[in-house]
């Protein structure tokens, strides 16, 4: 869908931002309403095909527009070298020289999306003050427009292909001047033609048609590399893409027939390219050799970069769902498919790992069926390890009766996923219309299947380890906290997003008698099974000493002696709080743990000054002094591990003070909701470097247990 800005305020705002910032291209990404995905909705200055891999961008993806929206800051790459360093996946798919800025669009409270701007090759390495101000002004202008429009459907977010805006022509001319321009072009030596941003020929001179050896009527509206067989080498399309993105003139030489070579010079701007064609002795420029007899014609440059983008992305995929999403988001558009389904063979049965574009009945028909009983292309691929390609429904119906009607697909590529000689799964690309798979497409798809298989095998192993770690962590932490009269308690645990989904953070609530309890929180050094195992030992020791009636300082001292005897090579911080509901007091002792927070009944929150003793496991004779505080009804204690407050480059004391401010400003909520409020920033942080444990303890109003 393309056109000028018209009366749409979003379109006018985008074109204005592109003009005032001096950018050569612009794209608007809007945050979807029902999923954490940015959707490319409006663009100008580059071909729609170029941004095909990024029409849907996961908010957690390492892509500039996602990072800008997620972190609410402007992202800048001053050239391809910086792009390759900071965003290698993007750089692989667009290997041209240009500058890039991605800026968040927000109303101050809620993210709306991101603005993408590109500048031509040769831009200075830094964004100028005027360019930054124009970019930020564009975001401020767009934020209210996106806030009042629906996020999905309607004028701002089209249902499918992004809207493409055409910049205004350099100037308008009358008919005599237009005819004079045609005469001028016809008089030039060689030949001339014009391409739009999508690569389609919009004007061709008589001389150009003669040099190209084709009727002008057949050339108009076509892409040269699609209508001229001798220009099928991806060098031509690649040079066209490079010129459009970098806005730098470029050239190459191609062989039309034996002994006959032509030089193409490309001159780009925001509306398309002017191409000057002259006979050549092929002594200069980039040479695209003439295909030999029977030589396989390469696939399109766009498909090549799609494949490179997918290969780079697969190296970053972690879990099975990551792999399936990448296949759906990258392979499907790269090869024009309308559906994809990924299977695995588990326990002799077919299991669906993910799908797009398939009706539910078609997915359910083969889910869990025995491999020996099912008659489907996936089962055949798993059994033989051989790919198969079906170009029309008749071919599929012949081998698998009823399958075209069930799936609604007319053609499909069935790709076994093989690792070390064994089939780990099957990927099926499907099409709603008949399609002939060329030899080069079959070759590329088969190679891609190998990449997907390797990534899928790694992802399934990772998922298995993560599930094991999750089960271990769940087994070591309390399944539920005991009920203590007069207290309301909530606890949370968030694992680190790096390494194994397991760590040494722990919490516990120990009921001592009818009117008292002990709240414990701790952090064992490390994020691995050894840390988790030691955490289990520490928690057990603290629980045992507390139940035996030891004072807070003595509980930590005895646990410390146990750890120094075990000598695990890991240190542990711990905070122990003895709460007596009857006397409305609490006694606290700390082993190098971050200080707890107290919100008093009047709403004022403070950081408690608890002497931090030595970490557990260092000095066997360490002593842990205790601190007593008042804990009247409607008080709130917040105990946490350092993962909640530690941020690289931020002073720890300031971070703790900021957490106290958030506790003070939070509304009067119960512990469960209050815990979620305190964790809000950490839920949004996709790069959590440490585990987080949190306990919120509140004394209930009007509850005071008389001493027995």
WOJO-V6986 format. One record per run of one state. SS is the DSSP state (hx for helix, st for strand, lp for the rest). FROM is the first residue (numbers start at 1). LEN is the number of residues. If there is no record, write none. Layout:
ss/from/len
SS/FROM/LEN
SS/FROM/LEN
//
This chain:
ss/from/len
lp/1/1
st/2/2
lp/4/5
hx/9/13
lp/22/3
st/25/7
lp/32/5
st/37/8
lp/45/3
hx/48/7
lp/55/1
st/56/3
lp/59/5
hx/64/8
lp/72/3
st/75/3
lp/78/2
hx/80/7
lp/87/1
hx/88/6
lp/94/5
st/99/8
lp/107/4
st/111/9
lp/120/9
hx/129/19
lp/148/5
st/153/1
lp/154/3
st/157/1
lp/158/5
st/163/3
lp/166/9
hx/175/13
lp/188/3
st/191/6
lp/197/3
st/200/5
lp/205/1
hx/206/7
lp/213/3
hx/216/4
lp/220/3
st/223/1
hx/224/4
lp/228/1
hx/229/3
lp/232/2
hx/234/13
lp/247/3
st/250/8
lp/258/2
st/260/9
lp/269/3
st/272/9
lp/281/5
st/286/3
lp/289/12
hx/301/16
lp/317/3
hx/320/15
lp/335/4
st/339/8
lp/347/2
st/349/8
lp/357/3
hx/360/7
lp/367/3
st/370/1
lp/371/6
hx/377/8
lp/385/3
st/388/3
lp/391/2
hx/393/7
lp/400/3
hx/403/5
lp/408/3
st/411/9
lp/420/2
st/422/10
lp/432/7
hx/439/38
lp/477/10
st/487/8
lp/495/10
st/505/9
lp/514/2
st/516/9
lp/525/4
hx/529/19
lp/548/4
hx/552/15
lp/567/5
st/572/9
lp/581/4
st/585/7
lp/592/5
st/597/3
lp/600/5
st/605/3
lp/608/4
st/612/1
lp/613/3
st/616/1
lp/617/9
st/626/5
lp/631/5
st/636/5
lp/641/1
hx/642/3
lp/645/7
hx/652/14
lp/666/5
hx/671/14
lp/685/7
st/692/8
lp/700/9
//
